[in-house]
Amino acid sequence: MNKRDRITVLLVFLFFPFFVFSQTDGEEMLLKDVISELHQHYGYRFTYANDVVEGVQVESMPDDLTFEETIEFLRKETNLDFQFLEANFIAIYRKDLSFTICGYLFDSETNEVLKSATINTSHNYTTTDSLGYFKLKVEESDSDILIRHLGYENSIIPIGMFRKNNNCLNLFMAPFSYTLSEITLSGVISKGISKMADGSFSINFSDLGILPGLVETDVLQTVQALPGIQSINETVSDINIRGGTNDQNLLLWDGIRMYQSGHFFGLISMFNPSITSNVSVIKNGTSAEYTGGVSGTIAMKTNSNVNHKLTGSAGSNFISSDVFVDTPLGEKSSIQIAGRKAINELFETPTYSRYFDRILQNTEVISHSENIINSNIGFDFYDTSLRWLYAISDNDHLRVNFINAHNELLFHKDGIINQVGESKENSLIQNSIAGSIYYKRNWSPKFWSTIQAYETDYMLKAVNFNLSQSQRLLQENKVSETSVKFDTRYRYNSRIVLLGGYHFIENGTTNTTDIDQPKLKQIRREVIREHGLYSQISYASENQKTYLKVGARYGYIAKFKKHLLEPRLSLNYKLTRHLDLNLRGEAKHQNTSQIINFQTDFLGVEKRRWQLANNAGIPVVASKQVSFGLNYNNQGWLVSAEGYWKEVEGITSQSQGFLNQYIYEKETGSYEIKGLELLLNRRDEKFSNWLSYTYAVNEYTFKEFREVSFPNNLDIRHAVTFGTSYTAGNLKVSAGINWFTGNPTTRPIVGNEVIDGAINYETANSSNLDNYLRIDFSAIYNFIIYQDIKAELGVSVWNSTNEQNVLYNYYTVQNNRPLEIKQNALGVTPNLTFRVKL
């Protein structure tokens, strides 16, 4: 044996006892083996259910313990209960760690008791009695309870709140934003979409099913699934409600007026879906508390309940990544923070490329000349939003909101000018920033008031260099709106609610044009201040057959000394158990509109600019609308029909985006639309199938034009949507078809297309583009990663058959011949999303 081997043997000999000790000291044994040895040694028999002791391990016991001390040791080690029985039997049970909680449930606004509410844990459930009282047995593993009640927002309460209090707790639930407006139709088209008695549609994003082509709950894409709402150019920045332009929509985020709606210059919504819990869509019969938006209202809301448990999510798709956190700040406060950013700085996906190409079609960004090329084209967007809630007391509630959204497009123009190389950075920036403070006070169970103040600012800025002329053009459009709104609500009884309030709005716009060579700077600032008073009564009959909301709004525009009185009406009456009729009407006005001066403004990407009425060339826009409808709902079948008439006066030709002989005209006019909306929907536990059809005749009247009356640019006579969705367990699948008649267009007269170097057009909007067709598909699968950590994987295909749809066209003259320029829709566009939720 050599020296090396002797050393090895010696080391093994010296350290072997320590190695053995380290393996035996503290060695774990199965409980089954331990009780078997105890039975052999002491003669006691053990009785138990196999699942109680299966896999339970204990550390090795000291040798000097008595039998009773051994049993006590096992109680502590295993957290099981060992009970001595007669005849030397010992029963082994799981310890009962459950306990009972109790409480009373109230309406947070009226303090009335809430009966028949459901209180759930993961193991048990109960309901509140006629006094709002509940008692529930909860297990040690339960972390919180979920409280649900029809007409109220779900509430999650940590079990720990009950442990801190020996007495029953008083709990409060916040009703949805509608008052007395009960749900008349639920699960319209998809789970989570409801039609209310006042005619509005409510979309609950926490319970939303799946829609064709969408794997992310894009707020403004989702509303387009409703009859009478579409975007004829496939954007969320140009949503058309019953034939109106996008600037005729009132867009609210927690009561804040927003003047920008999308990222990618309109292709996706800028409102983070994680922080938006509910959306109300109103096409007619608008509440008297709202002003503006002569075509419709889209009111988004965040959750109004203080959160008592940390929740959050993080996700990414082929366009952007986002994160959301909702965390309690003590027992009376919680804060939501959300953020989202484009992913193109990391890598560029096929989806991102298709979106990018779509927005830059026929713009100066991708146009090249013989000596000048555009390079280093880059685009980025992000948004951040915040909502803070603080329950000052049971009767005082405070909410603070903040939102910031940003789009930025940069590129270089490179060229050789006078034998000198030049490169200039061009840019287009679109930004919105807004903040709000909201305070609510419950003066009594029947009377409460709210006050909200907000500031919202919008900016669109473009810098464009003309290298050949050594000229820089700066264009800027700004909107700044300040609002203070105070309203009161009085619940006279369970059937009548009275609403009244005052609303002050100061709106300012600034339009800047700055040219450096030759020096020219034009700045036009305008301000309008409006005072509004409104009153409304809501009535719901005791037999729940009649719902009536009638009110009026008075507005005074100080600058024009203009008085406006606008009635509002919404009536819903149940003829039978399954059939109800509705009648709605309204008059509205708005002081802002978007106009297009030149198609090349703002690099031709976002050509529209906001401008205030001046009571002359740009009048106050005013509308009148009435509608009548019937709804039949029975055994999963829904049939809905609604006819409407709407007239909008005070529009300008610049706001309509003419691309024909009236492209440079500056006249005022009106449009009238008559339409019919039909919806057939069949629903069961797993399937939802729907077919919607819209017929509308939409015509302009411009008395100064050659054609006094002619089809509206948005005159879509026929539109059909067919969709189906299937839900089975964790899997949701949906597919749908969208078809509508081609947009109106004006073509050159055949055989005499060009006269004196200009297009010789036929009668305005007398032709149509080819019909539009799109087939979409989407699928979402939900699964659990670990305990409360959930995940969602989704895939969608937009325009799966790659239809070559043309959204609009226009003509230019080239070599004394007409050249047609087409704006194409998105081709086949896949998207993939993955999201993790806490």
LUMKERO-468435 format. One record per residue (C-alpha): x, y, z. Coordinates in steps of 0.1 Angstrom, whole numbers, padded with zeros to 4 digits, always signed. Each point is the difference from the previous one (the first is absolute). Last residue first. Layout:
XYZ
...
This chain:
-0518+0370-0098
-0002-0001-0038
+0025-0011-0026
-0007+0009-0037
+0011-0014-0033
-0012+0015-0033
+0004-0010-0037
-0011+0020-0030
-0004-0009-0036
-0008+0026-0028
-0013-0010-0034
-0003+0033-0019
-0008+0032+0017
-0020+0024-0021
+0012+0017-0031
+0000+0038-0008
-0001+0003-0037
+0015+0028-0022
-0015+0002-0035
+0020+0020-0026
-0020+0020-0025
+0018+0010-0032
+0016+0033-0010
+0035-0015+0006
-0011-0007+0036
-0032+0015+0014
-0011-0011+0035
-0028-0022+0011
-0015-0013+0032
-0007-0033+0017
-0016-0014+0031
+0001-0032+0022
+0010-0024-0027
-0003-0037+0011
+0025-0025-0014
-0013-0030+0019
+0027-0019+0018
-0022-0031+0009
+0008+0004+0037
-0009+0036+0001
+0012+0003+0036
+0014-0032+0014
+0000-0005+0038
+0020-0020+0026
-0003+0000+0037
+0017-0014+0031
-0011+0010+0034
+0016-0007+0033
-0010-0003+0036
+0020+0003+0032
-0022-0006+0030
+0012-0036+0006
+0027-0005-0026
+0000+0003-0038
-0038-0003-0004
-0015-0001-0035
-0020+0022-0024
-0001-0007-0038
-0011+0027-0024
-0009-0004-0037
-0007+0025-0028
-0011+0001-0036
-0009+0027-0025
-0016+0001-0034
-0001+0034-0018
-0021+0012-0030
-0005+0035-0013
-0020+0006-0032
+0019+0016-0029
+0001+0038+0000
-0032+0020-0007
-0011+0025-0025
-0022+0031+0001
+0020+0016+0029
+0000+0034-0017
-0013+0001-0035
+0028-0009-0025
+0034+0017+0004
+0021+0017-0027
+0034-0002+0016
+0022+0031-0006
+0027+0008-0026
-0024+0022-0021
-0025-0028-0002
+0008-0036+0010
-0022-0031-0001
-0020+0006-0031
-0004-0035-0014
-0014-0014+0033
-0009+0027+0024
+0024-0001+0029
-0011-0020+0030
-0016+0011+0032
-0002-0025+0029
-0025-0015+0024
+0013-0027+0022
-0006-0036-0011
-0029-0020+0014
+0006-0018+0032
+0013-0034+0011
+0015-0012+0033
+0003-0038+0006
+0007-0016+0034
+0019-0026+0019
+0003-0007+0037
+0017-0026+0023
+0002-0001+0038
+0018-0028+0019
+0003-0003+0038
-0032-0020+0004
-0018+0000-0033
-0010+0033-0016
-0010+0004-0036
-0005+0032-0019
-0019+0007-0033
-0002+0031-0022
-0019+0015-0029
+0002+0037-0008
-0019+0016-0028
+0001+0037-0012
-0022+0015-0026
-0004+0037-0011
+0034+0012+0012
-0003+0037-0006
+0031+0012+0019
+0011+0025-0027
-0036+0011+0000
-0021-0004-0031
-0011+0031-0019
-0022+0031+0006
+0007+0035-0012
+0021-0013-0030
+0016+0032-0013
+0010+0009+0035
-0011+0030+0019
-0031-0016+0015
+0020-0029+0015
-0024-0028+0011
+0016-0033+0006
-0017-0034-0001
+0002-0032+0021
-0024-0029-0009
+0005-0028+0025
-0006-0038+0002
+0018-0020+0027
+0000-0037+0004
+0011-0021+0029
+0004-0038+0002
+0011-0016+0032
+0010-0034+0014
+0010-0006+0036
+0009-0035+0010
+0011-0017+0033
-0027+0007+0026
-0026+0010-0026
-0005+0030-0022
-0018+0008-0033
+0002+0036-0012
-0019+0018-0028
+0007+0037-0003
-0017+0026-0023
+0009+0037-0003
-0021+0023-0022
+0011+0034-0013
-0009+0035-0011
+0028+0025-0002
+0000+0037-0006
+0031+0021-0006
+0006+0037+0004
+0018+0029-0017
+0028+0025+0004
+0024+0011-0027
+0038+0001-0004
+0009-0017-0033
+0035-0014-0005
-0009-0036-0005
-0034+0007-0016
+0008-0014-0034
+0010-0033+0015
+0019-0012+0031
-0024+0014+0026
+0011-0004+0036
-0033+0007+0017
+0013+0027+0025
+0011+0023-0028
-0035+0000-0015
-0012+0014+0033
-0028-0014+0022
-0025+0023+0015
-0030-0023+0000
-0004-0036+0010
-0032-0019-0007
-0008-0034+0013
-0028-0025-0006
-0001-0035+0016
-0014-0035-0004
+0008-0027+0025
-0005-0038-0002
+0012-0026+0025
-0005-0037+0000
+0016-0020+0028
-0004-0038+0004
+0014-0017+0031
-0034-0012+0012
-0017+0033-0007
+0010+0036-0007
-0020+0022-0024
+0011+0036-0003
-0019+0028-0019
+0012+0034-0011
-0007+0037-0006
+0025+0027-0005
+0002+0038+0000
+0029+0024-0007
+0008+0037-0002
+0034+0014-0004
+0020+0033+0003
+0035+0010-0010
+0009+0035+0011
+0010+0019-0032
+0034+0000-0018
-0001+0027-0026
-0020+0023+0024
-0008-0010+0036
+0038-0004+0006
-0002-0037+0009
+0033-0014+0013
+0026-0020-0020
+0016-0034+0004
+0024-0010-0028
-0003-0029-0024
+0028-0011-0023
+0016-0027+0021
+0024-0017-0024
+0002+0025-0029
+0032+0014+0014
-0019+0021+0025
-0020+0017-0028
+0004-0016-0035
-0037-0006-0005
-0006+0037+0005
-0023+0020+0023
-0016-0030+0017
-0024+0008+0028
-0009-0015+0034
-0029+0013+0021
-0005+0018+0032
-0030+0019+0014
-0025-0029+0003
-0037-0002+0000
-0028-0024+0012
-0037-0007-0005
-0013-0033+0011
-0026-0028-0006
-0008-0035+0011
-0029-0024-0002
+0003-0037+0010
-0021-0030-0003
+0000-0033+0020
-0007-0036-0007
+0008-0030+0021
-0022+0004+0031
-0025+0020-0020
-0003+0036-0011
+0029+0011+0021
+0006+0037-0004
+0033+0019-0004
+0000+0038-0003
+0030+0023-0005
-0003+0038-0005
+0023+0030-0001
-0009+0036-0006
+0026+0026-0011
-0003+0037+0007
+0028+0022-0014
+0006+0036+0006
+0027+0019-0020
+0017+0032+0011
+0026-0009-0025
+0030+0002+0023
-0021-0009+0031
-0012-0033-0013
-0030-0009+0022
-0013-0035+0003
-0032-0014+0014
-0004-0038+0003
-0033-0018+0002
-0013-0032+0016
-0021-0031-0004
+0009-0036+0010
-0028-0025+0000
+0000-0037+0008
-0032-0019-0001
-0008-0037+0006
+0019-0005+0032
-0032-0006+0020
+0010+0029+0023
+0005+0023-0029
+0035+0014-0006
+0003+0038-0002
+0030+0022-0007
-0003+0038+0002
+0024+0025-0016
+0014+0034+0005
+0029+0019-0017
+0017+0033+0002
+0029+0009-0023
+0024+0029-0002
+0023+0002-0031
+0033+0017-0005
+0015+0001-0035
+0036+0009-0007
+0019+0005-0033
+0036+0004-0009
+0014+0004-0035
+0038+0001-0004
+0014+0008-0034
+0038+0002-0006
+0016+0008-0033
+0037+0006-0008
+0007-0009-0036
+0017-0025+0008
-0007-0008+0037
-0036-0011-0002
-0022-0002+0031
-0036-0010+0000
-0017-0001+0034
-0036-0010+0010
-0010+0005+0036
-0032-0012+0015
-0017+0009+0033
-0030-0015+0018
-0013+0013+0033
-0028-0022+0013
-0024+0006+0030
-0026-0026+0010
-0028+0004+0025
-0022-0027+0014
-0033-0018+0005
-0011-0037+0002
-0031-0014+0016
-0005-0037+0006
-0034-0017+0002
-0009-0036+0005
+0016-0010+0033
-0010+0033+0015
+0009+0037-0004
+0036-0010-0008
+0016+0034-0003
+0030+0006-0022
+0022+0031+0000
+0025+0013-0026
+0030+0022-0002
+0023+0002-0030
+0031+0020-0005
+0018-0002-0034
+0032+0012-0015
+0008-0008-0037
+0032+0007-0019
+0003-0010-0036
+0031+0005-0021
+0008-0003-0037
+0036+0006-0012
+0015+0003-0034
+0037+0008-0006
+0013+0004-0036
+0038+0002-0006
+0012+0012-0034
+0033-0004-0018
-0020-0001-0033
+0014-0034-0012
+0003-0012+0036
-0037+0005+0009
+0000-0008+0037
-0031-0010+0019
-0005+0004+0038
-0034-0012+0012
-0018+0005+0033
-0033-0013+0013
-0008+0009+0036
-0029-0008+0024
-0006+0013+0035
-0026-0011+0025
-0006+0018+0034
-0026-0014+0024
-0022+0010+0029
-0027-0023+0014
-0026+0006+0026
-0025-0026+0013
-0031+0001+0021
-0021-0024+0020
-0036-0003+0013
-0020-0030+0010
+0021-0018+0026
+0011+0034+0012
+0027+0026-0008
+0020-0025-0021
+0029+0020-0013
+0020-0007-0031
+0032+0017-0011
+0017-0002-0034
+0034+0014-0009
+0012-0003-0036
+0031-0001-0021
+0007+0000-0038
+0029-0003-0024
-0003-0007-0037
+0028-0001-0025
+0006-0003-0038
+0034+0006-0014
+0010+0001-0036
+0036+0004-0009
+0025+0009-0028
+0037-0002+0006
+0021+0017-0027
+0029-0013-0021
+0020+0020-0025
+0028-0009-0024
+0013+0029-0020
+0002+0000-0038
-0026+0028-0001
-0024-0023+0020
+0009-0036+0003
-0026-0018+0020
-0011-0017+0033
-0033+0005+0017
+0001-0017+0034
-0028-0017+0019
-0018+0003+0033
-0036-0010+0011
-0011+0005+0036
-0032-0010+0017
-0006+0008+0037
-0028-0007+0025
-0001+0014+0036
-0028-0007+0025
-0007+0011+0035
-0030-0005+0023
-0006+0008+0037
-0031-0013+0019
-0013+0010+0034
-0029-0015+0020
-0019+0014+0030
-0029-0018+0016
+0016-0030+0016
+0031+0021+0006
+0029+0014-0019
-0003-0030-0023
+0030+0007-0023
+0003-0011-0036
+0030+0006-0023
-0001-0005-0037
+0031+0001-0022
+0007-0003-0037
+0031-0003-0022
+0002-0002-0038
+0027-0007-0025
+0007+0003-0037
+0030-0003-0023
+0007+0004-0037
+0032+0001-0020
+0010+0007-0036
+0037+0002-0003
-0001+0011-0036
-0020+0022-0024
+0015+0006-0035
+0007+0032-0019
+0016+0005-0034
-0025-0017-0023
-0029+0003+0024
-0013-0023+0027
-0033-0005+0018
+0000-0022+0031
-0004+0026+0027
-0019+0024-0024
-0030-0022+0004
-0018-0023-0025
+0000-0030+0024
+0018+0008+0032
-0027-0013+0024
-0004-0034-0017
+0038-0006-0004
+0005+0003+0038
-0030-0021+0008
+0013-0027-0024
+0035+0002+0015
-0013-0002+0036
-0020-0032-0009
+0030-0016-0017
+0020+0006+0032
+0029+0025+0004
+0024-0006+0029
+0012+0017+0032
-0006+0037-0010
-0032-0012-0018
-0016-0010+0033
-0024+0029+0003
-0007+0011+0036
-0027-0004+0027
-0005+0011+0035
-0026-0004+0028
-0002+0011+0036
-0030-0006+0023
+0000+0014+0035
-0018-0011+0032
-0013+0017+0031
-0020-0006+0031
+0015-0032+0014
+0036+0010-0006
+0014+0009-0033
-0014-0029-0020
+0016-0010-0033
-0012-0001-0035
+0028-0006-0024
+0000-0001-0039
+0028-0007-0025
+0001+0002-0038
+0019-0012-0030
-0007+0011-0036
-0007-0010-0036
+0005-0037-0003
-0015-0006+0034
+0013+0004+0036
-0014-0004+0034
+0003+0009+0037
-0027-0002+0025
-0009+0012+0035
-0017-0005+0032
+0008+0008+0036
-0029-0004+0023
-0023+0025+0017
-0011+0020-0030
-0021+0031+0005
-0029-0003-0023
-0007+0024-0029
+0015-0021-0028
+0010+0021-0029
-0026+0016-0024
-0002+0005-0037
-0029+0022-0015
-0005-0003-0038
-0026+0025-0010
-0018+0005-0033
-0006+0020-0032
-0003+0036+0014
+0029-0006+0024
-0002+0030+0023
-0018+0002+0034
-0007-0027+0025
-0020+0004+0033
-0032+0000-0020
+0003-0037-0006
+0002-0010-0036
-0032-0014-0017
+0020-0011-0030
+0031-0019-0010
+0015-0005+0035
+0029-0024+0006
+0009-0006+0037
+0034-0016+0006
+0011-0018+0032
+0032-0012+0016
+0026+0021-0016
+0034-0004+0018
+0010-0032-0017
-0014+0012-0034
+0026+0027-0003
-0016+0028-0019
+0021+0010-0031
-0022-0021-0023
+0016-0016-0030
+0002+0011-0037
-0005+0037+0006
+0033+0018-0005
+0019-0032+0011
-0016+0007+0033
-0036+0011+0004
-0027+0022+0015
+0012+0036+0002
-0023+0028+0010
-0010-0014+0034
-0027+0015+0023
+0006-0011+0036
-0030-0017+0017
+0018-0032+0009
+0013-0001-0036
-0025+0018-0023
-0002+0001-0038
-0029+0020-0013
-0004-0009-0037
-0006+0026-0027
+0038+0003-0007
-0002-0036-0013
-0024+0008-0028
-0037-0010+0002
-0018-0027-0020
-0016-0017+0029
+0031+0000+0022
+0031+0002-0022
+0033-0008+0018
+0030+0018-0016
+0027-0001+0025
-0007-0037+0007
+0011-0008-0035
-0013-0024-0027
-0008+0027-0027
-0038-0005+0001
+0001-0001+0037
-0032-0015+0014
-0029+0006+0024
-0036-0006-0010
-0002-0034+0016
+0026-0007+0027
+0032-0018-0009
+0017+0034-0005
-0001+0005+0037
+0027-0027+0004
+0025+0017-0023
-0002+0031+0022
+0007-0018+0033
+0027-0023-0013
-0006-0031+0021
+0030-0019-0015
-0005-0032-0020
-0022+0017-0026
-0007-0013-0035
-0035-0013+0008
-0013+0008+0035
+0006-0019+0032
-0018+0002+0033
+0001+0030+0023
-0004-0005+0038
+0027+0024+0013
-0006+0022-0031
-0036+0008+0009
-0015+0016-0031
-0033+0020+0006
-0021+0009-0030
-0023+0030+0003
-0038-0002-0007
-0012+0014+0034
-0011-0036+0009
+0036-0012-0003
+0014-0023-0027
+0027-0023+0013
+0034-0011-0013
+0020-0022+0025
-0005-0032-0019
-0002+0006-0037
-0025+0009-0027
-0023+0014+0027
+0007-0019+0032
-0026+0018+0020
-0032+0018-0013
-0022+0022+0022
+0026+0009+0026
-0014+0025+0024
+0004+0038-0003
-0010+0010+0035
+0033+0019+0001
+0027-0009-0025
+0036+0004+0012
+0000-0035+0016
-0009-0002+0036
+0028+0000+0026
-0002-0026+0027
+0004+0007+0038
+0010-0023+0028
-0009+0003+0037
+0021-0025+0019
-0012-0025+0026
+0018+0003+0033
+0033-0014+0011
+0019+0022-0024
+0036-0006-0011
-0009-0035-0012
-0027+0014-0022
+0024+0023-0019
+0024-0029-0004
-0025-0018-0022
+0008+0025-0027
-0031+0016-0017
-0006-0002-0038
-0029+0020-0013
-0018-0005-0033
-0016+0032-0014
-0038+0003+0006
-0030-0005-0022
-0005-0036+0008
+0019-0009+0032
+0034-0016+0005
+0023-0003+0030
+0033-0019-0003
+0017-0010+0032
+0037+0000+0008
+0030-0021+0010
-0016-0034+0005
+0026-0026+0010
-0011+0001+0037
-0035-0009-0011
-0031+0022+0001
-0034-0005+0015
-0024+0027-0010
-0026+0022+0017
-0020+0026-0019
-0022+0029+0009
-0015+0024-0026
-0032+0003+0021
-0021-0020-0025
+0027-0028+0000
+0035+0001-0016
+0011-0030-0020
+0024-0028+0008
+0031-0017-0015
+0027-0025+0008
+0034-0014-0011
+0017+0025-0022
-0019+0028+0018
-0032+0015-0011
-0026+0025+0012
-0030+0004-0022
-0024+0030+0005
-0036-0009+0005
-0007+0030+0022
+0018+0034-0001
-0008+0023+0029
-0004+0037-0010
+0029+0022+0008
-0010+0022-0030
+0033+0004-0018
+0021-0028+0013
-0030-0025-0001
+0003-0022+0031
+0011-0035+0010
+0001-0011+0037
+0027-0024+0013
+0010-0034+0013
+0031-0021+0001
+0003-0036+0013
+0031-0020+0006
+0018-0029-0017
+0032-0014+0014
-0015-0034+0008
+0031-0021+0007
+0003-0029-0024
-0008-0032+0018
+0019-0030+0015
-0019-0023+0023
+0019-0019+0028
-0013-0034+0012
+0012-0016+0032
-0034-0015+0008
-0017+0033+0003
+0010+0031-0020
+0029+0024+0002
-0002+0028-0026
+0031+0010-0021
-0007+0033-0019
+0023+0009-0029
+0023+0029-0003
+0027-0025-0010
+0029+0010+0022
-0020+0015+0029
-0024-0030+0003
+0029-0024-0005
+0018+0014+0030
-0031-0003+0021
-0003-0037-0010
+0036-0005+0009
-0005+0017+0034
-0028-0024+0007
+0021-0030-0010
+0029+0012+0022
+0029+0018-0017
+0037-0010+0006
+0009-0010-0036
-0005+0034-0015
-0022-0001-0031
+0012-0001-0037
-0016+0027-0021
-0035-0005-0012
-0015-0007-0034
-0036+0000-0013
-0002-0016-0035
-0034-0016+0007
-0010+0006+0036
-0035+0016-0006
-0005-0015-0034
+0000-0035+0015
-0027+0007+0024
+0009-0007+0036
+0000-0026+0028
+0031-0007+0021
+0004-0030+0023
+0020+0002+0032
+0022-0030+0010
+0029+0021+0013
+0030-0013-0021
-0018-0015-0030
-0026+0027-0002
+0026+0027+0004
+0021-0015-0028
-0030+0000-0023
-0008+0036+0011
+0035+0011-0012
-0002-0019-0033
-0033+0017-0010
+0014+0033+0011
+0027-0003-0026
+0035+0006+0014
+0022+0030-0002
+0037-0001+0010
+0009+0028+0025
+0032-0017+0009
+0004-0031-0022
+0018+0014-0031
+0021+0026+0019
+0009-0027+0026
+0011-0024-0028
+0023+0026-0015
+0014+0009+0034
+0007-0036+0008
+0017-0004-0035
+0023+0031+0005
+0030-0017+0017
-0001-0033-0018
-0006+0015-0034
+0029+0024+0006
+0023-0028+0011
-0009-0022-0030
+0008+0029-0024
+0033+0008+0018
+0010-0037-0003
-0009-0001-0037
+0022+0031-0008
+0029-0015+0020
+0001-0032-0019
-0016-0033+0011
